Amino acid sequence: MRVFLSLIFTSLLTSAQAQLLQPKAAYTRADSLRGYQSALRTCYDLTYYHLDVRVDPARKALSGSNEFRFTAIQDFSRLQFDLFANLQVDKVEYQGKPLPFTREANAVFVTFPAPITKGSRAAFTVFYSGQPTEAKQAPWDGGLVYTQDAQGKPWVASACQGVGASIWWPCKDQQADEVDSMLISVTVPKGLKDVSNGRLRRTAAVKGGTRFDWFVSNPINNYDVALNVGNYQHLSGGTYAGESGPLSLDYWVLPENVAKAKAQFAANVPPMLKSLESWFGPYPFYKDGYKLVDAPHLGMEHQSAVAYGNKYQNGYLGRDRSGTGWGDKWDFIIIHESGHEWFGNSLTSQDIADMWIHESFTTYSEALFVENQFGKEAGQQYIHGQRRNIRNDAPIIGTYGVNREGSSDMYDKGSNLLNMIRTAYVPDDARWRALLRGLNKEFFHQTITTEQVVGYFNQQLGQHLTPVFNQYLRHSGLPILEVRFPKEGPAQARWIANEADFALPVRVRVRGGQYQLLPLSTTFQPLAVPNLTRETLEVDTQNYYIGVLVE
């Protein structure tokens, strides 16, 4: 007779069988041009962009240029940059002269008149124009959002994570090479303002409107580069006394939202910064400040200019995603999208297939915020509640080299994975905090891979956790704890997993007693728990996201 202590087991079997019947994704050359780090991309290292663009809300059009400054990694005479095919490349200039270029799909290839030698610094400028793709359901699909505020004035914003920044401006559209700094110049019709990343350096009246120059002092990934055009009003949130000194807080909101913004931001931003700095280390972008910007979509982690569209209410559009009651005590978008300043913006995955680095840690930051505000038990309850959103439909890690992310389980399943590692390997809360802070310090302002993150955990904990990470990131099914009660002798247990060398200590107890942490592998081993019976067995499925099979 078999008793299932976790109904997830049977659902996982069904899910796994369904996946076997699904056709494999077919990728095209366009996918490879978009996602693969070819020699035409790796030959040059970006150092600086100057994006100079004019926004025409009435025509839903853009025109302008982007200057690429770079250092040659090797000798080359040809390179690739990216711009969606529906936008026009008007010309490419190098040393004051036009460069020949060709286009294929959304990639653009330029050829220089003489080889660029390794170690040399150079620059070229792309001039472009057209009507960028309009996002229909931002931020889940990409493009620009065009709408109006309550007074009927134009309101325009960018949201392009996943689809790529080249949907609205020319760039090397991948995550492995972040530009070191950037000037963003946006010209808008008179009476409107633009709010972009970094700090406002200058506002100038120009023909046909007003130009806003924003300078980003820190490395920034492409999809974080933000355009927000509207009738914005600036609110100063003062300064936050953070771990690296005074941090400026600035809020840009529509006039109808001023009163609500003052109250909601004051209630959420300082506690968020205090909590996340304590867990992850100093806010990563003191030079560029911290901003919240009213957005005509739900929100996005635009570096130092977080897009906010949660309608000034707690929860996720007023509801608690965890169903525990803890998620409606704070503003989900402020905490989650700000958490990306550490994971996603400071630490950026080199390939979008590794987006779990962004989303798993940031979703976990919600629980750490709850723990900081309401106690550890509340944080654990919140994490457990996140499981209601998990589908176990596909691996969390996507396909490399084709700009394809994995399952949306990277959010909540990834969060539960991190909490499980904490439970199994780091019962000392101070050590766990030091581990997370060390991760941010080790990879500060870097682009990274899954192997680097897992290697960090392995090294810091002195454990071989690669099979554990692989089981949760590279397979859709959960590991199953199989427990046997033979007629004679003690109970035995093992893991059933996709990873052959999967091993994970698990917490087991006699009902009502103290948990014991028992190391287990895929080979049956005795469960050294006195007086343990089939009827009294309790496995910690509150903190372990696993299946349990009792025979």
LUMNULO-536734 format. One record per residue (C-alpha): chain; residue number from 0; residue in one letter; x, y, z. Coordinates in steps of 0.05 Angstrom, whole numbers, always signed. Each point is the difference from the previous one (the first is absolute). Last residue first. Example, Ala and Ser with C-alpha at 12.3 -4.5 7.8 and 13.67 -1.06 7.14 Angstrom:
BEGIN
> cadena,num,residuo,xx,yy,zz
> A,1,S,+273,-21,+143 $
> A,0,A,-27,-69,+13 $
! end
This chain:
BEGIN
> cadena,num,residuo,xx,yy,zz
> A,550,E,+108,+56,+24 $
> A,549,V,+0,+75,+13 $
> A,548,L,+10,+48,-59 $
> A,547,V,+16,+73,+14 $
> A,546,G,+5,+54,-54 $
> A,545,I,+45,+60,+12 $
> A,544,Y,-1,+74,+15 $
> A,543,Y,+34,-3,+68 $
> A,542,N,-17,+55,+51 $
> A,541,Q,-72,-20,+16 $
> A,540,T,+12,-70,-26 $
> A,539,D,+39,-16,+62 $
> A,538,V,-12,-75,+2 $
> A,537,E,-43,-30,+55 $
> A,536,L,-3,-74,+14 $
> A,535,T,-45,-21,+57 $
> A,534,E,-46,-48,-37 $
> A,533,R,+54,-34,-41 $
> A,532,T,+41,-7,+63 $
> A,531,L,+60,+35,+31 $
> A,530,N,+15,-21,+71 $
> A,529,P,+72,+26,-3 $
> A,528,V,+20,+37,-63 $
> A,527,A,+61,-28,-35 $
> A,526,L,-32,-5,-69 $
> A,525,P,+41,-57,-31 $
> A,524,Q,+28,+13,-70 $
> A,523,F,-28,-17,-69 $
> A,522,T,+44,+27,-56 $
> A,521,T,-20,+63,-37 $
> A,520,S,+31,+42,+56 $
> A,519,L,-20,+19,+71 $
> A,518,P,+31,+41,+56 $
> A,517,L,-48,+4,+59 $
> A,516,L,-18,+64,+37 $
> A,515,Q,-41,-19,+61 $
> A,514,Y,-65,+36,+16 $
> A,513,Q,-22,+3,+72 $
> A,512,G,-63,-37,+21 $
> A,511,G,-74,+10,-13 $
> A,510,R,-3,-54,-53 $
> A,509,V,+64,-39,+0 $
> A,508,R,+49,+40,-40 $
> A,507,V,+33,+11,-68 $
> A,506,R,+39,+59,-28 $
> A,505,V,+36,-15,-66 $
> A,504,P,+73,+2,-20 $
> A,503,L,+6,+1,-76 $
> A,502,A,+35,-45,-49 $
> A,501,F,-10,-6,-76 $
> A,500,D,+55,-40,-33 $
> A,499,A,-44,-29,-55 $
> A,498,E,-36,+66,-13 $
> A,497,N,-71,-15,-23 $
> A,496,A,-20,-16,+71 $
> A,495,I,-25,-54,+46 $
> A,494,W,+31,+14,+68 $
> A,493,R,+9,-54,+51 $
> A,492,A,-30,-25,+65 $
> A,491,Q,+2,-58,+48 $
> A,490,A,-40,-16,+63 $
> A,489,P,+34,-42,+52 $
> A,488,G,+3,-76,+3 $
> A,487,E,-53,-53,-13 $
> A,486,K,-65,+3,-38 $
> A,485,P,+29,+54,-44 $
> A,484,F,-24,+73,+5 $
> A,483,R,+22,+34,-64 $
> A,482,V,+6,+75,-14 $
> A,481,E,+8,+30,-70 $
> A,480,L,+16,+74,+0 $
> A,479,I,-18,+23,-70 $
> A,478,P,+40,+53,-37 $
> A,477,L,-44,+50,-36 $
> A,476,G,-14,-3,-75 $
> A,475,S,+14,+56,-49 $
> A,474,H,+74,-14,-10 $
> A,473,R,+58,+49,-12 $
> A,472,L,-11,+49,+57 $
> A,471,Y,-26,-43,+57 $
> A,470,Q,+40,-62,-12 $
> A,469,N,+61,+39,-24 $
> A,468,F,+3,+42,+63 $
> A,467,V,-1,-63,+43 $
> A,466,P,+50,-35,-45 $
> A,465,T,+48,+60,+4 $
> A,464,L,-4,+3,+76 $
> A,463,H,+67,-34,+13 $
> A,462,Q,+14,+30,+69 $
> A,461,G,+54,+43,+31 $
> A,460,L,-52,+53,+15 $
> A,459,Q,+37,+59,-30 $
> A,458,Q,+31,-40,-57 $
> A,457,N,-63,-36,-21 $
> A,456,F,-43,+62,+7 $
> A,455,Y,+49,+40,-44 $
> A,454,G,+4,-56,-51 $
> A,453,V,-76,+1,-6 $
> A,452,V,+2,+74,-15 $
> A,451,Q,+58,-6,-49 $
> A,450,E,-30,-60,-36 $
> A,449,T,-66,+36,-7 $
> A,448,T,+36,+56,-37 $
> A,447,I,+21,+71,+14 $
> A,446,T,+0,+72,-25 $
> A,445,Q,+34,+44,+51 $
> A,444,H,-18,+63,+40 $
> A,443,F,+19,-34,+66 $
> A,442,F,+14,-75,-10 $
> A,441,E,+38,-16,+64 $
> A,440,K,-34,+56,+40 $
> A,439,N,-70,-22,-18 $
> A,438,L,+16,-72,+16 $
> A,437,G,+34,+21,+65 $
> A,436,R,-63,+35,+23 $
> A,435,L,-40,-64,-13 $
> A,434,L,+51,-43,+37 $
> A,433,A,+6,+49,+58 $
> A,432,R,-76,-1,+9 $
> A,431,W,+1,-76,+0 $
> A,430,R,+57,+1,+52 $
> A,429,A,-40,+46,+45 $
> A,428,D,-61,-44,-7 $
> A,427,D,+38,-63,+23 $
> A,426,P,-41,-58,-26 $
> A,425,V,+41,+2,-64 $
> A,424,Y,+0,-68,-36 $
> A,423,A,-69,-31,-2 $
> A,422,T,-43,+59,+18 $
> A,421,R,+39,+51,-41 $
> A,420,I,+2,-47,-59 $
> A,419,M,-75,-8,+7 $
> A,418,N,-10,+75,+1 $
> A,417,L,+40,+7,-64 $
> A,416,L,-41,-55,-34 $
> A,415,N,-65,+32,+24 $
> A,414,S,+19,+65,-34 $
> A,413,G,+17,-36,-64 $
> A,412,K,-68,-35,+1 $
> A,411,D,-33,+68,+9 $
> A,410,Y,+34,+41,-54 $
> A,409,M,+38,-47,-47 $
> A,408,D,-65,-38,-4 $
> A,407,S,-14,+47,-58 $
> A,406,S,+33,-55,-42 $
> A,405,G,+64,+14,-39 $
> A,404,E,+27,+59,-38 $
> A,403,R,+15,-2,-74 $
> A,402,N,+48,+49,-32 $
> A,401,V,+28,-51,-49 $
> A,400,G,+69,-14,+28 $
> A,399,Y,-20,-41,+60 $
> A,398,T,-67,-33,+7 $
> A,397,G,-38,+13,+65 $
> A,396,I,+17,-15,+72 $
> A,395,I,-63,-8,+42 $
> A,394,P,-16,-67,-31 $
> A,393,A,-72,-12,-23 $
> A,392,D,-70,-7,+27 $
> A,391,N,+11,-4,+75 $
> A,390,R,-58,+49,+7 $
> A,389,I,+18,+42,+61 $
> A,388,N,-47,+56,+21 $
> A,387,R,-30,-35,+61 $
> A,386,R,+72,-12,+22 $
> A,385,Q,+7,+73,+21 $
> A,384,G,-39,-16,+63 $
> A,383,H,+59,-40,+27 $
> A,382,I,+44,+61,-10 $
> A,381,Y,-50,+44,+37 $
> A,380,Q,-4,-50,+58 $
> A,379,Q,+75,+0,+6 $
> A,378,G,+2,+76,+2 $
> A,377,A,-54,+2,+53 $
> A,376,E,+40,-51,+42 $
> A,375,K,+62,+43,-7 $
> A,374,G,-31,+63,+28 $
> A,373,F,-47,+56,-23 $
> A,372,Q,+42,+54,-34 $
> A,371,N,+66,-35,-13 $
> A,370,E,-34,-66,-15 $
> A,369,V,-49,+33,-47 $
> A,368,F,+59,+34,-36 $
> A,367,L,+36,-67,-3 $
> A,366,A,-62,-30,-31 $
> A,365,E,-2,+54,-53 $
> A,364,S,+75,-9,-11 $
> A,363,Y,-15,-72,-21 $
> A,362,T,-37,+27,-61 $
> A,361,T,+62,+41,-15 $
> A,360,F,+47,-60,+9 $
> A,359,S,-42,-44,-46 $
> A,358,E,-13,+55,-51 $
> A,357,H,+68,+28,-18 $
> A,356,I,+42,-63,+7 $
> A,355,W,-58,-38,-30 $
> A,354,M,+13,+40,-63 $
> A,353,D,+53,-50,-19 $
> A,352,A,-29,-13,-70 $
> A,351,I,+4,+75,-10 $
> A,350,D,+75,-8,-8 $
> A,349,Q,+53,+39,+37 $
> A,348,S,-42,+4,+62 $
> A,347,T,+3,+67,+35 $
> A,346,L,+24,+13,+71 $
> A,345,S,-5,+76,+12 $
> A,344,N,-64,+6,-41 $
> A,343,G,-32,-69,+0 $
> A,342,F,+9,-17,+73 $
> A,341,W,+21,+60,+43 $
> A,340,E,-42,+54,-33 $
> A,339,H,-49,-56,-13 $
> A,338,G,-23,+5,+72 $
> A,337,S,-29,+68,-18 $
> A,336,E,-48,-35,-48 $
> A,335,H,-23,-47,+54 $
> A,334,I,-6,+49,+59 $
> A,333,I,-33,+57,-37 $
> A,332,I,-43,-45,-43 $
> A,331,F,-26,-41,+59 $
> A,330,D,-22,+59,+42 $
> A,329,W,-4,-23,+72 $
> A,328,K,-49,-33,+49 $
> A,327,D,-38,-39,-53 $
> A,326,G,+54,-53,-7 $
> A,325,W,-2,-24,+71 $
> A,324,G,-72,-25,-2 $
> A,323,T,+22,-69,-22 $
> A,322,G,-29,-3,-71 $
> A,321,S,+70,+7,-28 $
> A,320,R,-18,+46,-57 $
> A,319,D,-37,+46,+49 $
> A,318,R,-48,+45,-38 $
> A,317,G,-7,+75,-11 $
> A,316,L,+35,+6,-66 $
> A,315,Y,+54,-45,+29 $
> A,314,G,-4,+16,+73 $
> A,313,N,-7,+70,+28 $
> A,312,Q,-31,+57,-39 $
> A,311,Y,+26,+60,-37 $
> A,310,K,-24,-21,-69 $
> A,309,N,+53,-53,-9 $
> A,308,G,+31,+35,-59 $
> A,307,Y,+72,+17,+20 $
> A,306,A,+60,+1,-47 $
> A,305,V,+65,-2,+39 $
> A,304,A,+47,+56,-22 $
> A,303,S,+68,-18,+31 $
> A,302,Q,+3,-61,-46 $
> A,301,H,-67,-14,-34 $
> A,300,E,-29,-57,+41 $
> A,299,M,-69,+0,-34 $
> A,298,G,-71,+16,+22 $
> A,297,L,-74,-10,-11 $
> A,296,H,-9,+41,-62 $
> A,295,P,-14,+74,-13 $
> A,294,A,+60,+18,+44 $
> A,293,D,+9,+49,+57 $
> A,292,V,+75,+3,+15 $
> A,291,L,+36,-21,+63 $
> A,290,K,+71,+24,+7 $
> A,289,Y,+63,-20,+38 $
> A,288,G,+67,+35,-10 $
> A,287,D,+49,-5,-57 $
> A,286,K,+64,+2,+40 $
> A,285,Y,-32,-42,+55 $
> A,284,F,-13,-56,-49 $
> A,283,P,+11,-68,+33 $
> A,282,Y,-42,+9,+63 $
> A,281,P,+48,-24,+54 $
> A,280,G,+0,-74,+20 $
> A,279,F,-48,-55,-16 $
> A,278,W,-38,-16,+64 $
> A,277,S,+9,+64,+40 $
> A,276,E,-4,+42,-63 $
> A,275,L,-64,-35,-19 $
> A,274,S,-34,+14,+67 $
> A,273,K,+21,+72,+10 $
> A,272,L,-14,+17,-73 $
> A,271,M,-69,-31,+3 $
> A,270,P,-17,+33,+67 $
> A,269,P,+20,+68,-30 $
> A,268,V,-40,-11,-65 $
> A,267,N,-67,-27,+27 $
> A,266,A,-36,+50,+44 $
> A,265,A,+31,+62,-31 $
> A,264,F,-16,-25,-69 $
> A,263,Q,-73,-13,+15 $
> A,262,A,-13,+66,+37 $
> A,261,K,+34,+48,-48 $
> A,260,A,-24,-39,-60 $
> A,259,K,-73,+4,+20 $
> A,258,A,+4,+76,+7 $
> A,257,V,+37,+9,-66 $
> A,256,N,-41,-48,-43 $
> A,255,E,-43,+48,-39 $
> A,254,P,+61,+41,-18 $
> A,253,L,+36,-59,-33 $
> A,252,V,+59,-26,+38 $
> A,251,W,+76,+5,+1 $
> A,250,Y,+30,-21,+67 $
> A,249,D,+70,+13,+24 $
> A,248,L,+39,-31,+58 $
> A,247,S,+73,+20,+8 $
> A,246,L,+44,-48,+37 $
> A,245,P,+42,+27,+58 $
> A,244,G,+58,-46,+19 $
> A,243,S,+22,-68,-23 $
> A,242,E,-41,-40,+51 $
> A,241,G,-60,+45,-9 $
> A,240,A,-25,+63,+31 $
> A,239,Y,-57,+12,-49 $
> A,238,T,-5,+69,-30 $
> A,237,G,-60,+44,-14 $
> A,236,G,-60,-31,-35 $
> A,235,S,-1,+58,-48 $
> A,234,L,-62,+3,-43 $
> A,233,H,+6,+19,-74 $
> A,232,Q,-63,+10,-41 $
> A,231,Y,-6,-36,-66 $
> A,230,N,-43,+20,-59 $
> A,229,G,+25,-59,-40 $
> A,228,V,+58,-36,-33 $
> A,227,N,+35,-59,+32 $
> A,226,L,+57,-31,-39 $
> A,225,A,+41,-52,+35 $
> A,224,V,+65,-37,-10 $
> A,223,D,-9,-63,+42 $
> A,222,Y,-8,-44,-61 $
> A,221,N,+71,+17,-23 $
> A,220,N,+38,-16,+64 $
> A,219,I,+33,+55,+40 $
> A,218,P,+70,+12,+26 $
> A,217,N,+2,+60,+48 $
> A,216,S,+4,+75,-11 $
> A,215,V,-66,+6,-37 $
> A,214,F,-10,+71,-26 $
> A,213,W,-68,+30,-17 $
> A,212,D,-6,+57,-49 $
> A,211,F,-70,+27,-11 $
> A,210,R,-16,+39,-63 $
> A,209,T,-61,+44,-6 $
> A,208,G,-45,+13,-60 $
> A,207,G,-5,+17,-73 $
> A,206,K,+67,+35,-8 $
> A,205,V,+37,-8,+65 $
> A,204,A,-10,+23,+72 $
> A,203,A,+51,-32,+44 $
> A,202,T,-1,-43,+63 $
> A,201,R,+67,-24,+27 $
> A,200,R,+34,-52,+43 $
> A,199,L,-59,-41,+24 $
> A,198,R,+28,-59,+38 $
> A,197,G,-2,-74,-19 $
> A,196,N,-54,-33,-41 $
> A,195,S,-55,+36,-38 $
> A,194,V,-55,+50,+15 $
> A,193,D,-25,+41,-59 $
> A,192,K,-43,+61,+9 $
> A,191,L,-60,+29,-37 $
> A,190,G,-23,+72,-9 $
> A,189,K,+39,+9,-66 $
> A,188,P,+5,-63,-40 $
> A,187,V,+55,-49,+20 $
> A,186,T,+75,-5,-13 $
> A,185,V,+36,-56,+35 $
> A,184,S,+75,-2,+14 $
> A,183,I,+26,-62,+36 $
> A,182,L,+74,+2,+16 $
> A,181,M,+29,-67,+18 $
> A,180,S,+53,-34,+43 $
> A,179,D,+37,-66,+0 $
> A,178,V,-41,-33,-55 $
> A,177,E,-21,-70,+18 $
> A,176,D,+27,-58,-40 $
> A,175,A,-31,-68,+16 $
> A,174,Q,-72,+25,-2 $
> A,173,Q,-15,+2,-74 $
> A,172,D,-25,+53,-48 $
> A,171,K,+63,+35,-23 $
> A,170,C,-39,+64,-10 $
> A,169,P,-48,+38,-46 $
> A,168,W,-64,+25,+34 $
> A,167,W,-73,-20,+4 $
> A,166,I,-7,-76,-10 $
> A,165,S,+75,-1,+7 $
> A,164,A,-12,+0,+75 $
> A,163,G,-18,-74,+0 $
> A,162,V,-60,-46,-4 $
> A,161,G,+16,-25,+70 $
> A,160,Q,-4,+65,+37 $
> A,159,C,-28,+55,-46 $
> A,158,A,-44,+49,+38 $
> A,157,S,+5,+72,-23 $
> A,156,A,-48,+55,+21 $
> A,155,V,-45,+53,-32 $
> A,154,W,-53,+45,+32 $
> A,153,P,-32,+53,-43 $
> A,152,K,-46,+50,+34 $
> A,151,G,-74,-13,+7 $
> A,150,Q,-5,+28,+71 $
> A,149,A,-7,-69,+32 $
> A,148,D,+63,-23,-37 $
> A,147,Q,+3,-24,-71 $
> A,146,T,+26,-64,-34 $
> A,145,Y,+57,-26,-41 $
> A,144,V,+41,-59,+26 $
> A,143,L,+64,-15,-37 $
> A,142,G,+25,-70,-16 $
> A,141,G,+0,-68,+33 $
> A,140,D,-52,-50,+24 $
> A,139,W,-10,-16,+73 $
> A,138,P,+13,+72,+24 $
> A,137,A,-42,+19,-37 $
> A,136,Q,-62,-29,-31 $
> A,135,K,-6,+28,-71 $
> A,134,A,+70,+28,-6 $
> A,133,E,+7,+45,-61 $
> A,132,T,+57,-20,-46 $
> A,131,P,+43,+59,-17 $
> A,130,Q,-21,+51,-53 $
> A,129,G,+59,+25,-40 $
> A,128,S,+68,+31,+4 $
> A,127,Y,+74,-16,+4 $
> A,126,F,+70,+30,+2 $
> A,125,V,+55,-47,+23 $
> A,124,T,+65,+30,+25 $
> A,123,F,+69,-32,+1 $
> A,122,A,+55,+0,+51 $
> A,121,A,+71,-25,+10 $
> A,120,R,+49,-23,+52 $
> A,119,S,+58,-45,-17 $
> A,118,G,+18,-62,+40 $
> A,117,K,-2,-48,-60 $
> A,116,T,+3,+36,-66 $
> A,115,I,-60,+26,-39 $
> A,114,P,+12,-22,-72 $
> A,113,A,-8,+52,-54 $
> A,112,P,-61,+29,-37 $
> A,111,F,-47,-29,+54 $
> A,110,T,-57,-47,-17 $
> A,109,V,-67,+5,+35 $
> A,108,F,-50,-56,+13 $
> A,107,V,-71,+13,+25 $
> A,106,A,-42,-53,+34 $
> A,105,N,-76,+0,+6 $
> A,104,A,-11,-48,-59 $
> A,103,E,+61,+10,-43 $
> A,102,R,+27,+69,-16 $
> A,101,T,+60,+26,-37 $
> A,100,F,+46,+58,+15 $
> A,99,P,+49,+47,-36 $
> A,98,L,+30,+53,+45 $
> A,97,P,-12,+74,-12 $
> A,96,K,+55,+49,+16 $
> A,95,G,+13,+46,+60 $
> A,94,Q,+48,-48,+34 $
> A,93,Y,-52,-55,-5 $
> A,92,E,-72,+14,-17 $
> A,91,V,-59,-48,-9 $
> A,90,K,-60,+24,-40 $
> A,89,D,-75,+3,-1 $
> A,88,V,-10,-67,+33 $
> A,87,Q,-76,-5,-4 $
> A,86,L,-42,-36,+53 $
> A,85,N,-45,-58,-20 $
> A,84,A,+61,-46,-2 $
> A,83,F,+13,+5,+74 $
> A,82,L,+69,+29,+16 $
> A,81,D,+62,-39,+19 $
> A,80,F,+75,+8,-5 $
> A,79,Q,+49,-45,-36 $
> A,78,L,+73,+8,-16 $
> A,77,R,+48,+0,-59 $
> A,76,S,+74,+19,-7 $
> A,75,F,+30,-38,+57 $
> A,74,D,+63,-7,+43 $
> A,73,Q,-18,-23,+70 $
> A,72,I,-33,+28,+62 $
> A,71,A,-8,+68,-32 $
> A,70,T,-21,+53,+50 $
> A,69,F,-67,+35,-10 $
> A,68,R,-39,+64,-9 $
> A,67,F,-68,-7,-33 $
> A,66,E,-38,+65,-14 $
> A,65,N,-75,-7,-7 $
> A,64,S,-42,+43,-45 $
> A,63,G,-67,+33,-8 $
> A,62,S,-71,-10,-23 $
> A,61,L,-60,-29,+35 $
> A,60,A,-73,-8,-20 $
> A,59,K,-68,-10,+31 $
> A,58,R,-24,+54,-48 $
> A,57,A,-33,+42,+55 $
> A,56,P,+51,-22,+52 $
> A,55,D,+60,+26,-41 $
> A,54,V,+61,-18,+42 $
> A,53,R,+69,+26,-20 $
> A,52,V,+60,-43,+16 $
> A,51,D,+73,+8,+20 $
> A,50,L,+30,-64,+28 $
> A,49,H,+72,+13,+19 $
> A,48,Y,+31,-67,+16 $
> A,47,Y,+66,-16,+34 $
> A,46,T,+50,-56,+13 $
> A,45,L,-24,-58,-43 $
> A,44,D,+50,-56,-11 $
> A,43,Y,+11,-21,-72 $
> A,42,C,+17,-66,-33 $
> A,41,T,-53,-36,+41 $
> A,40,R,-57,+23,-45 $
> A,39,L,+25,-18,-69 $
> A,38,A,+35,-60,+31 $
> A,37,S,-69,-28,+16 $
> A,36,Q,-33,+4,+68 $
> A,35,Y,-65,-32,-21 $
> A,34,G,-68,+29,+20 $
> A,33,R,-26,+45,-55 $
> A,32,L,+38,-27,-59 $
> A,31,S,-16,-70,+26 $
> A,30,D,-74,+15,+3 $
> A,29,A,+2,+30,-70 $
> A,28,R,+35,-64,-24 $
> A,27,T,-62,-37,+24 $
> A,26,Y,-16,-42,+60 $
> A,25,A,-49,-58,+2 $
> A,24,A,-27,-17,+69 $
> A,23,K,-6,-74,+13 $
> A,22,P,-69,-29,-10 $
> A,21,Q,-39,-17,+64 $
> A,20,L,-13,-73,+14 $
> A,19,L,+56,-8,+50 $
> A,18,Q,-26,+63,+35 $
> A,17,A,-68,-32,+12 $
> A,16,Q,+32,-60,+33 $
> A,15,A,+40,+45,+47 $
> A,14,S,-62,+40,+19 $
> A,13,T,-40,-63,+15 $
> A,12,L,+57,-27,+43 $
> A,11,L,+5,+67,+34 $
> A,10,S,-74,+1,+16 $
> A,9,T,+8,-68,+33 $
> A,8,F,+56,+24,+44 $
> A,7,I,-31,+67,+17 $
> A,6,L,-51,-36,+42 $
> A,5,S,+51,-2,+56 $
> A,4,L,-5,-51,+56 $
> A,3,F,-16,-55,-49 $
> A,2,V,-12,-67,+32 $
> A,1,R,+19,-63,-36 $
> A,0,M,-25,-70,+18 $
! end
